[in-house]
Amino acid sequence: MKTTFLFSSISCALFILSSVNAQCYRSSNKSSKGALPLCKRLDEDGHITHAYLQQRLINVYDKEQEKKKEWQKWFDKQKTIVTKDLEDKKEQWLRECENSWEDYMVKLENKWMHPDLGFENEYKCKLFPHCGKWPGKKWLLWFKK
């Protein structure tokens, strides 16, 4: 990705500088405003110097590195914010699950500790009044079957 951006920025720079160079050839009045601007540094043959282009590319690269560092700082800040938010939501969800699990266990325990409350209606069983009078040995025999 870096090389793609570097080549595209070089292409853009050369395109802009070539159009500026063409304007330099059209306007032959160079001495009217003094020295040539930085974007129009030419050698004796009228070409942009290699050193100037190299310095411009170094400047572009340095600016891109600064932008990358700033973006990385911003990204890290956003990452910590999002991570903290997700951790808070996860903790809240776990607390809610734990509370609902405890409520479920209490209800289940109450249901099995007091089976006579709605047992016949829930399970459609009419044997409970009859089996409720069995002695302990009969229950043990029934469990072993």
DSSP file (Angstrom, degrees, kcal/mol; ACC not computed):
  #  RESIDUE AA STRUCTURE BP1 BP2  ACC     N-H-->O    O-->H-N    N-H-->O    O-->H-N    TCO  KAPPA ALPHA  PHI   PSI    X-CA   Y-CA   Z-CA
    1    1 A M     >        0   0    0      0, 0.0     4,-2.4     0, 0.0     5,-0.2   0.000 360.0 360.0 360.0 -37.0    0.0    0.0    0.0
    2    2 A K  H  >  +     0   0    0      1,-0.2     4,-2.7     2,-0.2     5,-0.2   0.925 360.0  46.8 -63.7 -44.2    2.9    2.3    0.8
    3    3 A T  H  > S+     0   0    0      2,-0.2     4,-2.9     1,-0.2     5,-0.2   0.882 110.6  52.9 -67.7 -36.2    4.5    1.8   -2.6
    4    4 A T  H  > S+     0   0    0      2,-0.2     4,-2.4     1,-0.2    -1,-0.2   0.937 112.8  44.1 -62.2 -45.4    1.1    2.3   -4.4
    5    5 A F  H  X S+     0   0    0     -4,-2.4     4,-2.6     2,-0.2    -2,-0.2   0.905 113.4  51.5 -66.0 -40.1    0.6    5.6   -2.6
    6    6 A L  H  X S+     0   0    0     -4,-2.7     4,-2.4     2,-0.2    -2,-0.2   0.932 112.1  45.5 -63.3 -46.2    4.2    6.7   -3.2
    7    7 A F  H  X S+     0   0    0     -4,-2.9     4,-2.4     1,-0.2    -1,-0.2   0.893 113.7  49.3 -65.1 -39.0    3.9    6.0   -6.9
    8    8 A S  H  X S+     0   0    0     -4,-2.4     4,-2.4    -5,-0.2    -2,-0.2   0.904 112.1  47.9 -68.1 -38.3    0.6    7.7   -7.2
    9    9 A S  H  X S+     0   0    0     -4,-2.6     4,-2.6     2,-0.2    -2,-0.2   0.887 111.8  50.2 -68.8 -36.9    1.9   10.8   -5.3
   10   10 A I  H  X S+     0   0    0     -4,-2.4     4,-2.8    -5,-0.2     5,-0.2   0.918 110.8  49.8 -64.2 -42.4    5.0   10.8   -7.6
   11   11 A S  H  X S+     0   0    0     -4,-2.4     4,-2.4     2,-0.2    -2,-0.2   0.923 112.2  47.1 -61.8 -44.4    2.8   10.6  -10.6
   12   12 A C  H  X S+     0   0    0     -4,-2.4     4,-2.7     2,-0.2     5,-0.2   0.925 112.5  49.8 -63.1 -43.6    0.6   13.5   -9.4
   13   13 A A  H  X S+     0   0    0     -4,-2.6     4,-2.9     1,-0.2     5,-0.2   0.924 112.4  47.0 -62.1 -44.4    3.7   15.6   -8.5
   14   14 A L  H  X S+     0   0    0     -4,-2.8     4,-2.3     2,-0.2    -1,-0.2   0.888 112.2  50.6 -65.3 -38.2    5.2   15.0  -12.0
   15   15 A F  H  X S+     0   0    0     -4,-2.4     4,-1.9    -5,-0.2    -2,-0.2   0.939 114.1  43.7 -64.1 -46.3    1.9   15.8  -13.7
   16   16 A I  H  X S+     0   0    0     -4,-2.7     4,-2.1     1,-0.2    -2,-0.2   0.928 115.7  47.9 -65.2 -44.1    1.5   19.1  -11.7
   17   17 A L  H  X S+     0   0    0     -4,-2.9     4,-2.5    -5,-0.2    -1,-0.2   0.851 109.3  53.4 -67.6 -32.5    5.1   20.0  -12.2
   18   18 A S  H  X S+     0   0    0     -4,-2.3     4,-1.9    -5,-0.2    -1,-0.2   0.879 109.5  48.3 -69.3 -35.5    5.0   19.3  -15.9
   19   19 A S  H  X S+     0   0    0     -4,-1.9     4,-1.4     2,-0.2    -2,-0.2   0.871 112.9  48.3 -71.3 -34.2    2.0   21.5  -16.3
   20   20 A V  H  X S+     0   0    0     -4,-2.1     4,-1.7     2,-0.2    -2,-0.2   0.894 109.3  53.7 -67.7 -39.5    3.8   24.2  -14.4
   21   21 A N  H  X S+     0   0    0     -4,-2.5     4,-1.5     1,-0.2    -2,-0.2   0.891 105.6  53.2 -61.8 -39.9    6.8   23.7  -16.5
   22   22 A A  H  X S+     0   0    0     -4,-1.9     4,-1.4     1,-0.2    -1,-0.2   0.870 107.0  52.1 -64.2 -35.8    4.7   24.2  -19.6
   23   23 A Q  H  X S+     0   0    0     -4,-1.4     4,-2.2     1,-0.2    -1,-0.2   0.843 103.9  57.9 -68.7 -32.3    3.5   27.5  -18.2
   24   24 A C  H  < S+     0   0    0     -4,-1.7    -1,-0.2     1,-0.2    -2,-0.2   0.888 105.9  49.4 -63.7 -37.8    7.1   28.6  -17.7
   25   25 A Y  H  < S+     0   0    0     -4,-1.5    -1,-0.2     1,-0.2    -2,-0.2   0.842 109.8  51.8 -70.3 -32.6    7.8   28.1  -21.4
   26   26 A R  H  < S+     0   0    0     -4,-1.4     2,-1.0     1,-0.2    -2,-0.2   0.916 106.0  55.5 -71.1 -42.9    4.8   30.2  -22.3
   27   27 A S     <  +     0   0    0     -4,-2.2    -1,-0.2     1,-0.2    -4,-0.0  -0.789  61.5 176.4 -95.9 105.0    5.6   33.1  -20.2
   28   28 A S        +     0   0    0     -2,-1.0     2,-1.6     1,-0.1     3,-0.2   0.529  55.4  98.0 -84.7  -5.1    9.1   34.2  -21.2
   29   29 A N        +     0   0    0      1,-0.2     3,-0.3     2,-0.1     4,-0.2  -0.625  40.6 150.3 -85.5  85.0    9.0   37.2  -18.8
   30   30 A K    >   +     0   0    0     -2,-1.6     3,-0.5     1,-0.2    -1,-0.2   0.746  62.7  57.3 -88.5 -25.6   10.9   35.6  -16.0
   31   31 A S  T 3  S+     0   0    0     -3,-0.2     3,-0.3     1,-0.2    -1,-0.2   0.472  79.6  89.5 -88.7  -0.8   12.5   38.7  -14.5
   32   32 A S  T 3  S+     0   0    0     -3,-0.3    -1,-0.2     1,-0.2    -2,-0.1   0.856 103.2  23.6 -67.3 -33.7    9.3   40.7  -13.9
   33   33 A K  S <  S-     0   0    0     -3,-0.5     2,-0.4     1,-0.4    -1,-0.2   0.271 109.5-117.7-115.8  10.9    8.8   39.3  -10.4
   34   34 A G  S    S+     0   0    0     -3,-0.3    -1,-0.4    -4,-0.2    -2,-0.1  -0.752  74.4  21.2  95.3-135.7   12.4   38.3   -9.4
   35   35 A A  S    S-     0   0    0     -2,-0.4    -2,-0.0     1,-0.1    -4,-0.0  -0.277  85.8 -98.6 -72.7 155.0   13.4   34.7   -8.7
   36   36 A L        -     0   0    0      1,-0.1    -1,-0.1     4,-0.1     5,-0.1  -0.415  43.9-104.3 -68.2 146.1   11.4   31.7   -9.9
   37   37 A P    >   -     0   0    0      0, 0.0     3,-1.8     0, 0.0    -1,-0.1  -0.223  35.7-101.7 -65.3 165.3    9.0   30.2   -7.3
   38   38 A L  G >  S+     0   0    0      1,-0.3     3,-1.1     2,-0.2    -2,-0.1   0.839 120.5  58.8 -59.6 -35.3   10.0   26.9   -5.7
   39   39 A C  G 3  S+     0   0    0      1,-0.3    -1,-0.3     9,-0.0   -19,-0.1   0.571 104.8  53.0 -73.9  -5.4    7.8   24.8   -7.9
   40   40 A K  G <   +     0   0    0     -3,-1.8     2,-0.5     2,-0.1    -1,-0.3  -0.057  68.6 147.9-120.3  33.8    9.6   26.1  -11.0
   41   41 A R    <   +     0   0    0     -3,-1.1     8,-0.7     8,-0.1     2,-0.3  -0.571  25.7 179.3 -70.6 119.9   13.2   25.4  -10.2
   42   42 A L  B     -A   48   0A   0     -2,-0.5     6,-0.2     6,-0.2     2,-0.1  -0.864  23.2-134.4-123.4 154.1   14.8   24.6  -13.5
   43   43 A D    >   -     0   0    0      4,-3.0     3,-1.4    -2,-0.3    -1,-0.0  -0.224  49.9 -78.4 -91.0-168.5   18.3   23.8  -14.6
   44   44 A E  T 3  S+     0   0    0      1,-0.3    -1,-0.0     2,-0.1    -2,-0.0   0.805 131.3  52.0 -63.9 -29.7   20.2   25.3  -17.5
   45   45 A D  T 3  S-     0   0    0      2,-0.1    -1,-0.3     1,-0.0     3,-0.1   0.480 121.8-103.4 -86.9  -1.7   18.3   23.2  -20.1
   46   46 A G  S <  S+     0   0    0     -3,-1.4     2,-0.3     1,-0.3    -2,-0.1   0.616  80.6 127.6  90.8  12.8   14.9   24.2  -18.7
   47   47 A H        -     0   0    0      1,-0.0    -4,-3.0     0, 0.0    -1,-0.3  -0.729  67.8-102.9-102.7 153.2   14.3   20.9  -16.8
   48   48 A I  B     -A   42   0A   0     -2,-0.3    -6,-0.2    -6,-0.2    -1,-0.0  -0.537  47.2-110.4 -71.2 136.4   13.4   20.5  -13.2
   49   49 A T     >  -     0   0    0     -8,-0.7     4,-2.0    -2,-0.2     5,-0.2  -0.325  10.0-130.9 -73.6 151.6   16.4   19.4  -11.2
   50   50 A H  H  > S+     0   0    0      1,-0.2     4,-2.8     2,-0.2     5,-0.2   0.885 107.6  54.8 -65.9 -40.5   16.7   15.9   -9.8
   51   51 A A  H  > S+     0   0    0      1,-0.2     4,-2.5     2,-0.2    -1,-0.2   0.900 107.7  49.7 -62.5 -40.3   17.7   17.3   -6.3
   52   52 A Y  H  > S+     0   0    0      2,-0.2     4,-2.5     1,-0.2    -1,-0.2   0.940 112.8  46.1 -65.0 -45.7   14.6   19.5   -6.2
   53   53 A L  H  X S+     0   0    0     -4,-2.0     4,-2.5     1,-0.2    -2,-0.2   0.903 112.5  51.4 -62.3 -40.4   12.3   16.6   -7.1
   54   54 A Q  H  X S+     0   0    0     -4,-2.8     4,-2.2     1,-0.2    -1,-0.2   0.919 110.6  48.1 -63.1 -42.8   14.1   14.3   -4.6
   55   55 A Q  H  X S+     0   0    0     -4,-2.5     4,-2.4     2,-0.2    -2,-0.2   0.901 110.8  51.3 -64.8 -39.7   13.7   16.9   -1.8
   56   56 A R  H  X S+     0   0    0     -4,-2.5     4,-2.4     2,-0.2    -2,-0.2   0.915 110.3  49.0 -63.1 -42.4   10.0   17.3   -2.7
   57   57 A L  H  X S+     0   0    0     -4,-2.5     4,-2.6     2,-0.2    -2,-0.2   0.886 110.0  51.4 -65.0 -38.5    9.5   13.6   -2.5
   58   58 A I  H  X S+     0   0    0     -4,-2.2     4,-2.7     2,-0.2    -1,-0.2   0.913 110.2  49.7 -63.2 -41.7   11.3   13.4    0.9
   59   59 A N  H  X S+     0   0    0     -4,-2.4     4,-2.5     2,-0.2    -2,-0.2   0.914 111.5  48.2 -62.8 -42.8    9.0   16.2    2.1
   60   60 A V  H  X S+     0   0    0     -4,-2.4     4,-2.3     2,-0.2    -2,-0.2   0.920 112.3  49.3 -63.3 -43.0    5.9   14.3    0.9
   61   61 A Y  H  X S+     0   0    0     -4,-2.6     4,-2.2     2,-0.2    -2,-0.2   0.916 111.0  49.5 -62.9 -43.3    7.1   11.1    2.6
   62   62 A D  H  X S+     0   0    0     -4,-2.7     4,-2.2     2,-0.2    -2,-0.2   0.913 110.9  49.6 -62.3 -42.8    7.8   13.0    5.8
   63   63 A K  H  X S+     0   0    0     -4,-2.5     4,-2.5     1,-0.2    -1,-0.2   0.902 110.4  50.8 -63.0 -39.9    4.3   14.5    5.8
   64   64 A E  H  X S+     0   0    0     -4,-2.3     4,-2.4     2,-0.2    -1,-0.2   0.877 108.5  51.8 -65.7 -36.7    2.8   11.1    5.1
   65   65 A Q  H  X S+     0   0    0     -4,-2.2     4,-2.3     2,-0.2    -1,-0.2   0.905 110.1  49.0 -65.4 -40.2    4.7    9.6    8.1
   66   66 A E  H  X S+     0   0    0     -4,-2.2     4,-2.5     2,-0.2    -2,-0.2   0.919 111.8  48.8 -63.7 -43.3    3.4   12.4   10.3
   67   67 A K  H  X S+     0   0    0     -4,-2.5     4,-2.7     1,-0.2    -2,-0.2   0.899 110.3  51.8 -62.2 -40.0   -0.1   11.8    9.1
   68   68 A K  H  X S+     0   0    0     -4,-2.4     4,-2.5     2,-0.2    -1,-0.2   0.914 109.9  48.6 -63.8 -42.7    0.3    8.1    9.7
   69   69 A K  H  X S+     0   0    0     -4,-2.3     4,-2.3     2,-0.2    -2,-0.2   0.920 112.8  48.0 -63.1 -43.8    1.5    8.7   13.3
   70   70 A E  H  X S+     0   0    0     -4,-2.5     4,-2.5     1,-0.2    -2,-0.2   0.917 112.6  48.6 -63.1 -43.0   -1.4   11.0   14.0
   71   71 A W  H  X S+     0   0    0     -4,-2.7     4,-3.0     1,-0.2    -2,-0.2   0.905 110.1  51.8 -63.9 -40.3   -3.8    8.5   12.5
   72   72 A Q  H  X S+     0   0    0     -4,-2.5     4,-2.7     2,-0.2    -2,-0.2   0.897 109.7  49.6 -63.9 -40.0   -2.3    5.7   14.6
   73   73 A K  H  X S+     0   0    0     -4,-2.3     4,-2.2     2,-0.2    -2,-0.2   0.937 113.4  46.2 -61.8 -46.0   -2.7    7.8   17.8
   74   74 A W  H  X S+     0   0    0     -4,-2.5     4,-2.6     1,-0.2    -2,-0.2   0.919 113.3  49.6 -62.4 -43.5   -6.3    8.6   16.9
   75   75 A F  H  X S+     0   0    0     -4,-3.0     4,-2.6     1,-0.2    -2,-0.2   0.914 110.2  49.7 -63.2 -43.7   -6.9    4.9   16.1
   76   76 A D  H  X S+     0   0    0     -4,-2.7     4,-2.3     2,-0.2    -1,-0.2   0.897 111.0  50.3 -62.6 -39.9   -5.4    3.7   19.4
   77   77 A K  H  X S+     0   0    0     -4,-2.2     4,-2.0     2,-0.2    -2,-0.2   0.938 112.9  45.5 -62.8 -46.7   -7.5    6.2   21.3
   78   78 A Q  H  X S+     0   0    0     -4,-2.6     4,-2.7     1,-0.2     5,-0.2   0.879 110.5  55.0 -64.2 -37.2  -10.7    5.0   19.6
   79   79 A K  H  X S+     0   0    0     -4,-2.6     4,-2.7     1,-0.2    -1,-0.2   0.910 108.1  47.7 -63.2 -43.1   -9.7    1.4   20.1
   80   80 A T  H  X S+     0   0    0     -4,-2.3     4,-2.4     2,-0.2    -1,-0.2   0.896 112.3  50.0 -65.9 -38.6   -9.3    1.9   23.9
   81   81 A I  H  X S+     0   0    0     -4,-2.0     4,-2.3     2,-0.2    -2,-0.2   0.945 114.4  43.4 -63.6 -47.8  -12.7    3.7   24.0
   82   82 A V  H  X S+     0   0    0     -4,-2.7     4,-2.7     2,-0.2    -2,-0.2   0.901 113.8  51.2 -65.9 -41.1  -14.4    0.9   22.1
   83   83 A T  H  X S+     0   0    0     -4,-2.7     4,-2.4    -5,-0.2    -1,-0.2   0.923 111.1  47.8 -62.8 -44.0  -12.7   -1.8   24.1
   84   84 A K  H  X S+     0   0    0     -4,-2.4     4,-2.4     2,-0.2    -1,-0.2   0.915 112.1  49.9 -62.8 -42.9  -13.7   -0.2   27.4
   85   85 A D  H  X S+     0   0    0     -4,-2.3     4,-2.4     1,-0.2    -2,-0.2   0.920 111.7  47.9 -62.5 -44.1  -17.2    0.1   26.2
   86   86 A L  H  X S+     0   0    0     -4,-2.7     4,-2.5     1,-0.2    -1,-0.2   0.894 110.9  51.2 -64.8 -39.3  -17.4   -3.5   25.1
   87   87 A E  H  X S+     0   0    0     -4,-2.4     4,-2.5     2,-0.2    -1,-0.2   0.910 110.2  49.6 -63.6 -41.5  -15.9   -4.7   28.4
   88   88 A D  H  X S+     0   0    0     -4,-2.4     4,-2.4     1,-0.2    -2,-0.2   0.926 112.6  46.7 -62.6 -44.3  -18.5   -2.7   30.3
   89   89 A K  H  X S+     0   0    0     -4,-2.4     4,-2.5     2,-0.2    -2,-0.2   0.880 111.7  51.5 -65.9 -37.2  -21.3   -4.1   28.3
   90   90 A K  H  X S+     0   0    0     -4,-2.5     4,-2.6     2,-0.2    -2,-0.2   0.923 110.4  48.4 -64.6 -43.8  -19.9   -7.6   28.7
   91   91 A E  H  X S+     0   0    0     -4,-2.5     4,-2.3     2,-0.2    -2,-0.2   0.911 112.2  49.2 -62.6 -42.6  -19.7   -7.2   32.5
   92   92 A Q  H  X S+     0   0    0     -4,-2.4     4,-2.4     2,-0.2    -2,-0.2   0.925 111.8  48.8 -62.9 -44.3  -23.3   -5.9   32.6
   93   93 A W  H  X S+     0   0    0     -4,-2.5     4,-2.6     1,-0.2    -2,-0.2   0.910 110.7  50.5 -62.6 -42.8  -24.5   -8.8   30.5
   94   94 A L  H  X S+     0   0    0     -4,-2.6     4,-2.6     2,-0.2    -1,-0.2   0.896 110.0  50.3 -63.5 -39.8  -22.7  -11.3   32.7
   95   95 A R  H  X S+     0   0    0     -4,-2.3     4,-2.6     2,-0.2    -2,-0.2   0.927 111.4  48.5 -62.8 -43.4  -24.2   -9.8   35.8
   96   96 A E  H  X S+     0   0    0     -4,-2.4     4,-2.7     2,-0.2    -2,-0.2   0.915 112.5  48.3 -63.2 -42.1  -27.7  -10.0   34.2
   97   97 A C  H  X S+     0   0    0     -4,-2.6     4,-2.5     2,-0.2    -2,-0.2   0.913 111.5  50.0 -63.3 -42.3  -27.1  -13.6   33.2
   98   98 A E  H  X S+     0   0    0     -4,-2.6     4,-2.4     2,-0.2    -2,-0.2   0.916 112.4  47.4 -63.2 -42.7  -25.9  -14.5   36.7
   99   99 A N  H  X S+     0   0    0     -4,-2.6     4,-2.5     2,-0.2    -2,-0.2   0.921 113.1  47.6 -64.6 -43.5  -28.9  -12.8   38.3
  100  100 A S  H  X S+     0   0    0     -4,-2.7     4,-2.4     1,-0.2    -2,-0.2   0.876 111.4  51.8 -67.0 -34.7  -31.4  -14.6   35.9
  101  101 A W  H  X S+     0   0    0     -4,-2.5     4,-2.6     2,-0.2    -2,-0.2   0.920 109.9  48.8 -65.5 -42.9  -29.6  -17.9   36.6
  102  102 A E  H  X S+     0   0    0     -4,-2.4     4,-2.3     2,-0.2    -2,-0.2   0.916 111.6  49.4 -63.2 -42.3  -29.9  -17.4   40.3
  103  103 A D  H  X S+     0   0    0     -4,-2.5     4,-2.5     1,-0.2    -2,-0.2   0.920 111.2  50.1 -61.1 -43.0  -33.6  -16.5   39.9
  104  104 A Y  H  X S+     0   0    0     -4,-2.4     4,-2.6     1,-0.2    -2,-0.2   0.919 110.4  49.1 -61.5 -44.4  -34.1  -19.6   37.8
  105  105 A M  H  X S+     0   0    0     -4,-2.6     4,-2.5     2,-0.2    -1,-0.2   0.886 110.9  50.2 -64.7 -38.7  -32.4  -21.9   40.4
  106  106 A V  H  X S+     0   0    0     -4,-2.3     4,-2.6     2,-0.2    -1,-0.2   0.930 112.8  46.6 -64.4 -44.6  -34.5  -20.4   43.2
  107  107 A K  H  X S+     0   0    0     -4,-2.5     4,-2.3     2,-0.2    -2,-0.2   0.908 113.6  48.6 -64.3 -41.2  -37.7  -21.0   41.2
  108  108 A L  H  X S+     0   0    0     -4,-2.6     4,-2.1     2,-0.2    -1,-0.2   0.902 111.9  49.1 -65.3 -41.1  -36.6  -24.5   40.3
  109  109 A E  H  X S+     0   0    0     -4,-2.5     4,-2.0     1,-0.2    -2,-0.2   0.922 112.2  48.1 -64.9 -43.3  -35.7  -25.3   43.9
  110  110 A N  H  X S+     0   0    0     -4,-2.6     4,-1.6     1,-0.2    -2,-0.2   0.880 109.7  54.1 -63.5 -37.3  -39.1  -24.0   45.1
  111  111 A K  H  < S+     0   0    0     -4,-2.3    -1,-0.2     1,-0.2    -2,-0.2   0.918 115.0  38.1 -64.2 -43.4  -40.8  -26.0   42.5
  112  112 A W  H  < S+     0   0    0     -4,-2.1    -1,-0.2     1,-0.2    -2,-0.2   0.713 114.4  53.8 -84.3 -20.0  -39.2  -29.3   43.6
  113  113 A M  H  < S+     0   0    0     -4,-2.0    -1,-0.2     1,-0.3    -2,-0.2   0.770 119.9  33.6 -80.8 -25.9  -39.3  -28.6   47.3
  114  114 A H    ><  +     0   0    0     -4,-1.6     3,-1.3    -5,-0.2    -1,-0.3  -0.622  69.7 160.9-127.0  71.7  -43.1  -27.9   47.1
  115  115 A P  T 3   +     0   0    0      0, 0.0     4,-0.4     0, 0.0    -1,-0.1   0.664  64.0  72.6 -71.2 -15.2  -44.4  -30.3   44.5
  116  116 A D  T 3  S+     0   0    0      2,-0.1     2,-1.3     3,-0.1     4,-0.3   0.654  72.6  94.7 -76.2 -11.7  -48.0  -30.1   45.6
  117  117 A L  S <  S-     0   0    0     -3,-1.3    -1,-0.1     1,-0.2    -3,-0.1  -0.658 118.7 -29.7 -82.7  95.2  -48.4  -26.5   44.3
  118  118 A G  S  > S+     0   0    0     -2,-1.3     4,-2.5     3,-0.0    -1,-0.2   0.624  97.4 132.6  75.8  14.1  -49.9  -27.0   40.9
  119  119 A F  H  > S+     0   0    0     -4,-0.4     4,-2.3     1,-0.2     6,-0.4   0.921  72.5  47.7 -62.7 -44.8  -48.2  -30.4   40.3
  120  120 A E  H  >>S+     0   0    0     -4,-0.3     4,-1.0     1,-0.2     5,-0.6   0.895 115.3  44.7 -66.1 -39.7  -51.4  -32.1   39.1
  121  121 A N  H  45S+     0   0    0      2,-0.2    -1,-0.2     3,-0.2    -2,-0.2   0.901 115.4  47.0 -70.6 -40.4  -52.3  -29.3   36.7
  122  122 A E  H  <5S+     0   0    0     -4,-2.5    -2,-0.2     1,-0.2    -1,-0.2   0.905 126.4  25.8 -70.9 -41.6  -48.8  -29.0   35.3
  123  123 A Y  H  <5S-     0   0    0     -4,-2.3    -1,-0.2    -5,-0.2    -2,-0.2   0.381  96.6-128.2-105.9   3.0  -48.1  -32.7   34.7
  124  124 A K  T  <5 +     0   0    0     -4,-1.0     2,-0.5    -5,-0.2    -3,-0.2   0.898  57.1 150.8  51.9  44.9  -51.7  -33.9   34.3
  125  125 A C      < +     0   0    0     -5,-0.6     3,-0.2    -6,-0.4    -1,-0.2  -0.929  32.4 179.2-114.2 123.9  -51.0  -36.5   36.9
  126  126 A K  S    S+     0   0    0     -2,-0.5     4,-0.4     1,-0.2    -1,-0.1   0.307  70.5  81.3-103.1   7.9  -53.8  -37.8   39.1
  127  127 A L     >  +     0   0    0      1,-0.2     4,-3.6     2,-0.1     5,-0.4   0.639  66.8  86.2 -85.9 -15.4  -51.5  -40.3   41.0
  128  128 A F  H  > S+     0   0    0     -3,-0.2     4,-2.3     1,-0.2    -1,-0.2   0.902  88.1  47.8 -58.2 -46.2  -50.1  -37.7   43.4
  129  129 A P  H  4 S+     0   0    0      0, 0.0     4,-0.3     0, 0.0    -1,-0.2   0.894 118.5  43.0 -62.5 -35.2  -52.8  -38.0   46.0
  130  130 A H  H >4 S+     0   0    0     -4,-0.4     3,-1.0     1,-0.2    -2,-0.2   0.929 118.1  43.0 -73.3 -45.9  -52.6  -41.8   45.9
  131  131 A C  H >< S+     0   0    0     -4,-3.6     3,-1.6     1,-0.2    -3,-0.2   0.740  99.8  72.5 -74.5 -22.4  -48.7  -41.9   45.8
  132  132 A G  T 3< S+     0   0    0     -4,-2.3    -1,-0.2    -5,-0.4    -2,-0.2   0.701  94.5  54.9 -64.7 -17.7  -48.4  -39.3   48.5
  133  133 A K  T <  S+     0   0    0     -3,-1.0    -1,-0.3    -4,-0.3    -2,-0.2   0.407  81.3 116.8 -96.1   1.5  -49.6  -41.8   51.1
  134  134 A W    <   -     0   0    0     -3,-1.6     2,-0.1     1,-0.1    -3,-0.0  -0.362  66.3-120.0 -67.9 147.1  -47.0  -44.4   50.3
  135  135 A P     >  -     0   0    0      0, 0.0     4,-1.6     0, 0.0     3,-0.3  -0.369  32.0 -98.7 -79.0 169.9  -44.6  -45.4   53.0
  136  136 A G  H  > S+     0   0    0      1,-0.2     4,-2.1     2,-0.2     5,-0.1   0.833 120.1  55.6 -60.0 -37.6  -40.8  -44.9   52.5
  137  137 A K  H  > S+     0   0    0      1,-0.2     4,-2.1     2,-0.2    -1,-0.2   0.877 105.7  51.8 -66.8 -36.8  -40.1  -48.6   51.6
  138  138 A K  H  > S+     0   0    0     -3,-0.3     4,-2.2     1,-0.2    -1,-0.2   0.886 108.8  51.3 -66.9 -37.6  -42.7  -48.5   48.8
  139  139 A W  H  X S+     0   0    0     -4,-1.6     4,-2.5     2,-0.2    -2,-0.2   0.921 108.3  51.6 -63.8 -43.3  -41.0  -45.4   47.4
  140  140 A L  H  X S+     0   0    0     -4,-2.1     4,-1.9     1,-0.2    -2,-0.2   0.898 110.2  48.9 -62.0 -40.4  -37.6  -47.1   47.5
  141  141 A L  H  X S+     0   0    0     -4,-2.1     4,-1.1     1,-0.2    -1,-0.2   0.902 110.8  50.7 -64.2 -40.3  -39.0  -50.1   45.6
  142  142 A W  H  < S+     0   0    0     -4,-2.2     3,-0.3     1,-0.2    -2,-0.2   0.901 110.3  49.4 -65.4 -39.7  -40.6  -47.8   43.0
  143  143 A F  H  < S+     0   0    0     -4,-2.5    -1,-0.2     1,-0.2    -2,-0.2   0.864 107.6  54.5 -66.5 -36.2  -37.3  -45.9   42.5
  144  144 A K  H  <        0   0    0     -4,-1.9    -1,-0.2     1,-0.3    -2,-0.2   0.743 360.0 360.0 -72.5 -22.6  -35.3  -49.1   42.1
  145  145 A K     <        0   0    0     -4,-1.1    -1,-0.3    -3,-0.3    -2,-0.2   0.518 360.0 360.0 -65.6 360.0  -37.7  -50.3   39.3
